[in-house]
Amino acid sequence: MAIDYAEKIPNNINIANDKTLQRALEHWQPSFLNWWQEMGPSDFQASDVYLRTAVSVDSDGWAQYGAVKMPDYRWGIFLADQVPERTIGFGDAMGQPVWHQVPGEYRSTLRRLIVTQGDTEPASVEQQRMLGHTCPSLYDLRNLFQINVEEGRHLWAMVYLLHAYFGRDGREEAEELLARHSGDPDKPRILSTFNEPITDWLSLYCFTYFTDRDGKYQLKSLAESSFDPLSRSCRFMLTEEAHHMFVGETGIGRVIKRTLEVMKGLGTDDPAAIRRAGAIDLQLLQKYINFWCSSSLDLFGNEISSNSAASFANGLKGRPDESTYTDHVLRDSTMKLLTPEGEQDVPMLNALNEVMRESYLKDCEIGMRRWNRAIERAGHEFRLTLPSIRFRRSIGTWAGLPVDPKGNLIAKDEYERRKDEWAPSEADRAFVKSLMQKVTGPGKMAGWIAPPERGINNLAVDYEYVHLN
């Protein structure tokens, strides 16, 4: 379905026929643009950036490329095409027609789900706003800005739902999405991971690999929703989320490639020697993986959750790829969970957060295997690993407990003594920050990261993806 770019707010939902909604969104638009100027990428608003913009939502035309200044990017509202006669695919009302309006009894729960998802989108832009000043290349700088503008559009998707279906409460929530800020001591973002500072590009690559992958799983769950406008919004958002994870996986892969080149040149795998040569040793990368993976694991919520049970039973939020399962009601299913008190049989409905968390970790393993194959081919025994699902948790049954990355419960004093072995220390972060020097010559690359294998949209790696003014 083509997107109407003649509208003040580009869309494929014909908002011109709903004047009340159109006025409300046009009233919100200046606030969004003010937020973008104040909290978006710092000092790059006048630069021409080679960006991808959605022009339709079908597989052939959902993106076109061209140079644009970010404040002029055409954010809007794009929903995937409606599935004719779609029915509810899970929960107690399975098989009934999906909802095109919000059922009164689920109004507050659906609003909470939409607000929580919406809050993550501007949060990540705020977390990343200063990274342009230390970009390793123009290629990477462009990818950062592509992620930023798409997160802005994903915010628009949730704001549309709040304005269109939740009346005055929705309008007030939409305003609050711009009032909270990542890391703000008084009005922080809702989820703790989105208040973590991202001050270096290694953190960005880990964030886009691990935290945006959580976003993928949350969007896939909401794409199953019985509330059809939410489902259609999330289905389109998933097409853009894939690029964010690509930036993370290839970014970490390029860090590893450069480190292996330095190790070969030096003839040693000594971390101190690698750091002196201006590269990121694999042991330090492992610490960053431990930190960002464990932070992202918390985003799935408590292992045993009555909220997840109710959301599934009521048809609000399903499992990712719900159609691949056989039991879509789960009234008689249980799951074994390991808690600090021992193994428990938990009703499957109450364990759905853990089901999704385990699926997420299996997905994370795919990139890990690619990175480890590169290390193995280079002749080194070191292997990167994912931390235990119990390590460094701040939510759930393992929250605050001294657990090592392998999942062993250890003495608190041992954990405190060794925690800098497992997650980045202040010295580690200072070293990584020391490497973050801006490189902006076309085709030039910082010394701690290898060039990408190919450019964007069949262009050369040395194309001037961002024209700096």
N, C-alpha and C positions, 0 to 999 in steps of 0.2 A: 504494500500500500504506500503510495507516494506521500511525502510529507509536505505540507503547505508552507512554503517559505515566504509567501506573500503576507502572512500574518505577522503581527507584532511579536507573537509568541509562536514559533513554528510548531506545528502539531499535525497529527493524523487522526484526530478525534473530532474535528469540526467544532471547535469551541465557539466559533462565530455564531452558532445557532443557540448558544446558551449565554446570553448577555450577562447574567448575574455572575456566572463562573468566570467569564472573560474579564469583567471589571475587577473581580477579586484577585485574579492572577496578575492582571496588569498593575494593580495596586501593590502587590508583593514584589514584582519584578525590580523596581528601583532599589528596594532594600537588598535584594540579592546582589545587584550590581555594585552597590556600595560595599557589601560584605566582600565581594570578589576583589575590589580595589584595595580594601584594607587588610584582608586576610589571605588573599590568593598569592601566587608567586611574586616574591618581592623584587621590585625594580625591573621587571621584564614586560610590563604591560604594553610598551610601545614597540616591542620586537615583533617582526614577522616570523611566524612559526608554521612549519609545514605540518598541518594538522589534518586529521580525518574527521569528516562530518557526516552524520547520517542524512541520507536523502530519501530513503525508504526503509521498510522493515523486512523486505524479502531478502533471500540469500544472495541475490545478484546485485542489489542496489542499496545496501544499507550503509555504504560509505563512499565518500568522494574525498580526494586529497587536494590540498592547495594551501598557499600561504595566507595566513590570517593573523591579525593581532588578537590576542586572547580576549580582551574586553568586547571585541566585535564578534566573537564566536556565537553561533546561533543556537543557544540552549533552547530546549523546548520539551514537548511531551510526546513521546513515541511509544505506542502500545503495539505489541505483536497482534497479528490478525486474530480475530475471534474464531474459535473452533465451533462450527455449527453443532447445535444440540449437545454440547458438552455436559457431562454429568459428573457428580461428585465421585471422586475416585478412592475415598478412604473414609474411615470413621463410621459412626452410627447411622449417618444418613447416606451412606454409599449408594450410588445408583440414582439418586434424586437429581433434578436439574440444579446446575450451579446457580449462585446468587448474582444478580446484577445490581442489587442494592444491599446495604448492610442490614442484616437482621438485628432488630433492637436488642435482643438478649446478648449479642456478641459485640455490641458497639464499642464498649470500653476496651475489651481485649484486642480487637482488631486495630483500634487506634494505637494502643500501646505497641503492638508489633510493628506497625508502619512507622511510628515515631522513632522507635529504637533503630530500625533499619535506616531511616532517613538521617538520623543523627550521626551515623558513621561516615556518611558521604562527605559533608563539609569538614568533619574532623580530620580526615586524612589529608585534605588540602592544607589545612592549618598546620598539621604536623610537618609537612614537606615544604613549607613556603620559602624557607631560606636556602634550600639545597641548590638552587640554580647558581649560587655564588661559588660553589665548589665542584661544578660539574666536571666529570672526567673527559667529556667530549661533547660536541654539538649533537651527535647522534643520541647520546644519553639525555642531554638536556631536552631535546624534542620529545623523547619518550616520557620524561617526567611531566612535561606540559600536557601531553596527550592524556595521561592518566588524570591530571588535575581537572581538565575541562570535562572529561567524562564523569568524574565523581560529581562535578557540579550539575551535570545533566541528570545523574541518578538522584540527586537531591530534588530536582524539579519533578521527577517521577513520583516521589513520595508526597511532595507538596501538592501536586495535582490531586492525588487521592484524598488528602486531608481537606482540601478546599471543596472538592466535588461531592464528597460523601459524608462529611462530618460536621457541616454547618459551622456555627460560631466556635465551638471547641476546636475544630480542625484548623480554622484560621488562626486561632491563638497559638496552637501547637506549631504551625508553620512559622510564625514570628519567633517562637522560642528556638527553633532550629538554627536561627541566625544569631540568637542572643548568647547561647552557650559557646564556649571556645575551648579548644584542646589545651589542657594543662592549666586552665584558669582556676585559681584557688577558690574563687567564690561561685563561679558557674561553669564547672567542668563538663566535658562530654559524658554521656551516660555510662559508657563502658570503659573500664580502666585502661585497656590496651590502646584506646584512642586518645589517651592523655599522656602516653609515653612520648618523650621527645625523640625526634628523628633528626640527628645533627650530622650524620655522615651517610655516604652512599652505600656502604655495606649494610647498614640498618635498613635503608630503603629497599635494597634487593631482598633482604630477609623478610621485610614487611610485605612486599608485593608477592613473595612466594608463599609465605605462611598465612599472613593475616588476610590478604585478598582471597586466598583459597578458602578460608573460613567464610568470607563473603560469598564465594561461589556456592558453598553448601547452604548458607542461609537463603540465598536467592532461589536455589533449586527447591528448597522446602516450601518457600512462599509461592513459587510458581505452581505448586500442586494445590494451592488454596481453593476452597469452594467459592470464595469471593472473586469472581472472574476478573474485574478490573485490576486487582492486585496480581493475580496470576499473569495476566497479559503484560503488565508493566515489568514484572521480574523476568519473564521469558525474553523480552528484548534486552534488558540490562545484562543478561548473561552473555550476549554476543560481544559486549564491550569488556566485560570482566576478564575474558580469556586473554586479552592483550596485557592486562596488568600482571597476570601470573607469568606470562611469557617474559616480561621485563625482569621479573624476579629470577626465574629459572636460568635464563641466558646470562643475566648479570652475574649470578653466583658462578655459573660455569666459566665465564670469562675471567673472573677473579682466580679461580682454580687453575685455568690454563696459564695465566701469567705467572702464578706462583710456581707451577711446575717448570716453566721455562727458566725462572731464576734459580730454582733448585738444581736444575741440570747445569746451568752455567757456573754455579758455585761448586758443584760437586758435593753438596751436603744437604741434609734435611734438618739441620739445626735451626730451630725457630729464631734464635737470636741473630744468626747470620742472615736469615731471610729478611728479618725486619731491618737490619742494617742496610740491606740492599734495596729497601723501599718497597717491599712486597708484603702481602698478608699471609702469615704462616697458617697452615691447615689447622693447627691446634686452636688458633684464635678464631678462625672461621667456625670451628665446632662450638665454641662458646657462644658466638652470635646465634647459631642455629638453636642451641639449647634455650637461649633467652627468648627469641621471637616465637619459636614453636610452642614453648610452654605458656607464653602470654596468650597466644592464639587459642590454645586448648581451653583456657578459661572462658572464652567467648561462647562456648556451647552450653554453659550453665551447669547446674548441679547434676550429678550422676543420677540421683533419684529425685524426680520432679513431678509434683502434681500439676504444675502449669503446662508442662509438655504433654502430659496425659490428657488434660482437658482440651488443649489446642488440637490434638490429633482426633480425639473422640468427636469433637464438635465440628471437625472439617476445616479448621482455620489454617493449620500448618501441617503438611504431610512430611514424609521422608523424601529425601532426594531420590529421583527416579522411582517413584512409588510403583509404577507399573511393572517393575522388575521383581516385585515381591509377590508371594502367593496369598498371604493372609493380610487383608487390608482393614481388619477390624480390631484384632489383637486383644479381644476380651479374655481369651483363655491361654495366652502365651506368657512365658516368663523368661527371664534372663539372669544368668549367674553374674554377680558383681563382686569384686574383691574390695572390701572396705578395711579400714584399720582394725576393725573388730573381727575380721575373717570373711569368708565367702557367704554371700546372701543370695537367696532366690528372690528376685524383684519382679513384680508384674511388668511385662514388656512395655505397656503404656507409660509407666513411670520411668522407664529406662531409656526412652527414645533419645535423650541428649547424648547418652553414652553410645548408642547405636551410631548416631551421626558422627560422634567424635572418633570412633574406631574406623569408620569409612574414610573420614578425613585423613587419618594417619596413613592408611593404605595408599591414598592418593599422593600424599607427601613422599612416600617411599619411591615413587616413580622417578622423580628428579634425583633423589639421593642415589639411586642405582646408576643413573647416567654419570653423575659426578664421580662416583667411586670407580666406574669403568675407566674413566680418564686417568685417575690416580693409579689404578692397577696397570694400565698400559704403559705408564711412565716408569714402572718398575718399583713402586713404593708400596709398603705393607699397610700404611695408615689408611683407615677407612672412616668416613663420616657416618654418624649414626643419629637417629632421632632420639630425643630423650624419652624416658618413660612417661606414660600418661599421668603418673603420680608426682612427677618432679616439679618443684617450684609452683605449686598450685595455690591460688588465693580464693578459689571458689570450690565448694563441694566437700566431700567427706575427707579429702586429703589436704584441705586448705591449711596452710601454716605449719604443716608437719615437716620435720627434717628428713627428706627423702633424697637419695643421690640420683644421678641421671639414669642409672640402671633400674631404679624403682625400689631400692632397698631402704627400709626405714632404719635410720642410724641415730646415734646420740646427737643431741642438739649442739653440744660443744664441738663435736667433730664436723658437723655441718657448717657451723660458723667458721671453723678453722679452714675448711676446704672449699668454701663456696666460690672463691675467686678462681679455683681450678675449673669450675663448671660453667660460670657465666662471666661476662666481661667485667673486669675490674676497672677502677678509675684510670689506672695506668694503661690498660688495654685500650680504653676509649680515647685516651689522650694520644696514644700512638696512631690509631686509625685516623683521628682528626688531623694529625700532623701530615698525613698523606693527602688530605683533601685540598688540593690546589687546582684552581680553575684552569681548564684547558679548552680553548675555543677556536683554535685554528682548524679549518676544514680538513678532516681526515686525521688530525692529531689525536693522540690518546694519552691519558695519564699513565705513569709508569707502573701503577699497581694493578692495572686491568688490561686484558688483551682486547684487540679490536673485535667487533662482531663478525660473524661469517658473511653476512650480507647486509645491504642497506634496507631502507624502508620503501615498499611499493616499487621494487625493482630498480631503485636508484642506487648509485654508488655509495660506499661507506663515506667517502670524502665529500659528499654533497653538502651544501651549506643549509642544513635543516633548520637552523635558527639564524636569522639575520639580525645581528645585534646592532642597535642604534647608539 
